[in-house]
Amino acid sequence: MADVKGQNGKTIDCYCTDSTGGRQELGDMICLHVDGKMFMAQCQMSLNVPMWRKISDGCLSSALPGSGEPSLDPGAVDS
């Protein structure tokens, strides 16, 4: 899907790289840290060049708020 054919018919891989040099395919979204700011970005094509495009401020996270410890007062829990 992310491959482009050159003039000689050879396939040219189009992809972005993350901050560690890892390959990210077109359409992939990651959290970027630039100049002390964090934002979600998507790997997209612009003028035949893969680039990161800012999608939203802040970053998505799967972390839950709090310490992760169980509640000390489970009063609302029905056993």
C-alpha positions, 0 to 999 in steps of 0.5 A: 500500500505504501509502495511507489513505482519509480521511473524505471519501474522499481518499487520505492518504499515510502515510510516515516521513521520514529525518534529511534530510527524505527520504520513507521508505515504510512497511516501509523500514528505515534506520540512525538516530543518536539521542543518540549511539546507532546502531540499525536502525529500521523505518517503521511505523504506530502509532495511525494515525501513521507512526513509526520503531520500533527493530528492533535495536541497531547498524546493518547495513553492507556495508563489509568489515573491513580497509583494502580492500587486497589481502593481501600474503601470498596463500599460501592462494590456488590459482592 
